[in-house]
């Protein structure tokens, strides 16, 4: 008991306890301290710098590049490798992988020797990826692949522009005429008019003129093989000179991104007024907006 008490007192005052005398015939053995175990680093794990505020995530900003702001900024979400931020409006959104590069499997030829009792089938000998899906022929559908990021970007841009025109047209036309967008077709069929002014042309004639005019424009656009000119026929639409006199690439990229963001919001808005017209019993977007939250 006295020895144990002395050890505790010496440990308390940080003094080494006197070593006990070794017994005769005993062999001295040195005990090495056990090395600390270090968890092995995962291969390929991304190294993240500590961001301000104590969060272990990179601070994302901007609309281009690998460190751009993503559509899902919570946690350690990483965009697919084929969405690298080089396209305007690229926020890494592709949850179903529809715009992933098409991959083909290359098979060997089957053995067709009739003298052999068993002919081996051809196995997979490689994989092929189509890098570029640029238009190759002057036709209505010039793309070789239906699911491709270049084609999806062109379709998204066209739908965005139509949605922006449709959403603004629905609101402005109702303000000017008092007729909702859903009832405009019925009123036009009874008496063709535009913003309250009588046109005097039958609806069938108007429809034929619109089909021919839009068909000519769309065929002319589809005949273009340059992807940039297909998305922006006639060049960039910038009548007020927002991109500057020099048309710097950064300013043009920023304006393209803004157009896509507004277009996406307009598509959601058109879907919203369509659902409201079915669910609320009124087809007026202005009336639904006035009743919002009631």
N, C-alpha and C positions, 0 to 999 in steps of 0.2 A: 504493500500500500504506500509506503514511504517513497519508493522509486517512482510510482505512477504520479504521486503528487509533485515530485520534483520535476518530472517531465512536463507536466501541465504548467507549472510556474515558469519554467524556462521558456516554454513556447509562448506564454503570455507576454513576457518581456523580450521576445525575439532573441533568445540566447540558445545556443545549441546545448542540448543535454549531454553530459559526459558519457562517452561510450563505455559500455560495459566491458570488462576484461574478457578477452577471448579465452575460451577453454583450450587446454592443451590438446593437441592432436586434431583440432578443428581446422578445416581448410577455409581460407578467406575467399569469398565470392563477391564479385562486384555486380550490382544490379543496375542496369541501365534504364533510364526513364523511357516509358513507352511513347513512340512517336504519335503526334496528333494526326487523326484521320481527317483527310481533306476530301470533300466530295468531288468526284471527277466532273470536269466541265463538259456540258453537252456539245457535241459537234454541230456546227452550223447554227448555234443559238445566237440571235442578234444581240449585240452589245448596245445597251441603251444608256445614255447619259442621264443623269438626274436633272430633271427640269426644275425651274424655280417653283417654290411652293411645296417642295418635298415629294412631288409625284415622280415616280420612276419612269416617266414617259418623255419622249421627245416633244418639244414644243413645235407643233405644226402651224404653218401659216402659208398664205398664198394659194394660187390656183394652178400652179404648174410645178413639175419636178417631183422627185420621190418624197420630199418632205412637205407636200401640199396638204391642205385640209381635206380629210376624207369624209364620206357620208356617214360613217359610224365612228365618231371620235372617242368612244368610250373603250377603255381597256387597251389591249395590245393588238388591235386589228390591223392587218396588213392587206393591202390591195393585191389582186392577182398580178403575176409578173407581166402579163400582156397589157395591163393598164398601168403604164409607167408615167402618166402625167404629161405626155407630149401633145395630146389632143386637147382642144379647148373644152372646158366643162367636165373633164375627167376627174371624178371624185371616188374612183375605185368601186363603183356600184355595178356588180354583176353577180348576184347571189346564186344564180342557176348556171353560170358559166356558158351562156349562150354565145358570147362573142369570143370564146377561146379559139385559138388557131386550130383549124381542122387537121386531124392526124390520120394518116392512111397506114394500113398494115400491108407489107409486101410479103407475098407468099411464094414459096418455091413451086415448081411445076410438079404435078402428080406423076408418079411412075406408072406408065401404061404399057408394060411389056406383057403381052398375052402368054408368053412362055413361062413366066414366073407364077407360082401358086399364090403369092401375096404381093400386091403392089403398094408400096408406101405412099401415103398422102403427103402433099407438100406442106411444110411447116412454115411458120413465120421466120423470115430471115432478116427483117429490118422494118423500120418505121420511117415514114415520110411526112413532112409537115409543109403545108403551103404557106410560104412567107408573105407573098403579095397577092391580094385579091383585087387588083385594079381592073377596071373595065377593059375588056379585050375586043369587043365587037360593038358596032353601032346598031343597037336594038333597044327595045323597050326594057328588057331585063339583061343588061350587059355583063352582070356578075356571074362568075362560075360557081361561087358558093353562096347559098342563101343565108347561112348563119356566119356572118363575118363582121368584124368591128367596123370596117369601112362602110359596108352597106347599112349597118345599123345606125351609124352616125348620120349618113345622108337621110335615112328615113326619119330619124328623130328630129333633124333640122327642119325638114319639110312639114312634119306634123306640128312642130312648135310654132312655125309661122302661121299655119292655118288656124291653130288654136288661139293665138294672140289676136288675129283678125276677127275670128268668130266671137270671142269673149267681149271684145270692145264693141263689135257690131251689135251683139245682143242687148247690151246695156244702152248704147246710144240710140239705137233704133226704137227701143221701148220708151225712152225719154222723149223722143221727138214725135212719135206717132201714138203712143199709148197701147201698142199691140206687142204682146210678148213674142219671143222668138219661136215658140212652139206653134203659135197661131198665125204666124206671118205667111206660111204657105197657103193656108185656107183663104186668107184675105186676098193674097196675090192671085189665087185662082179665080176668085169672083170678079176682081177688078185690078188689073195690073197697075201698080203704082210704086213709086220710090220716094220715101220721105214725104209722103202726102201728096206728091205730084203724080197725076195720071200719065201713064206711059202710052197707052193706046196700042200696045202690041200684045198679041195672044201669048199665053204662057208657053205653049208648044214652040212658038217661034223663038222666044227668049231661051228656052232650054236648048234648042238646036244651036243657037249662036254661041251659048256658053260652052257646049260640048266641043264644037269645032275650034273655038278660040283656045280653050284650055288644052285640047288634044294637040293642037299645033305647037303650043309652048312646051308641053311635056315631051313630045317627040323630039323637038329641037334640043331640049336639055339632055335627053337620054342619048342623043347622038354624039355627045361630047365624051371623050375618053379620059380627059383630065379630071381627077377626082375633085380638085380644088375648084375648077370652073363648074363642075356639076353642082356643087353645093352653093356656089356664089356666082351664078350666071351673070355675065356682064360686069364682073368685078365686084368689089366691096361696095355695099350700099351705105354711103356715108355722105349725104348731101350737106350736113352741117359741119363737116370737118372735125369730128371728135378725135379722130386718129392723128390729127396734125397734118401739116403740109408735107412732111417727110414720110408719113405713113410708116412710122417705126414699128418693127415686128412686135415689140412688147405692148404697144398701145393697141395694135390690131388684135393681138391675142386676147387682151383684156376685154375688148368690145365683143369678140366672138363668144367669150365665156359669159358675158352679161346677156347676150342674146339667147343663149341656151338656157340660162337660169330663168329668165323671164318666160321663155317658151314652155319650160317644164311646169312652172307655176300656172301658166295659162291652160295647159292640158289638164292639170288637176282641177282648175276652176271650171272648165267646161264639163268635166265629169261630175263635179259637184252640183252645178245647176241642172244637169240632166237627172241626177238622182233625186234632187229636191222636187223637180217637176213631177216625178212619179210618186214620191212618198208623201209630200205635203199637201197635195190637192190643188196647188196653184202653180202655174207655169211661169210666173213672173219672178225673175231673179232679184229685182229691186224689192218686191214685197217680201220675199224670203229673207233678204238681207235686213229689212226693217224689223222683221219678227225674230231675228236672231237673239237667242238668250231669253225669250219670253216663254 
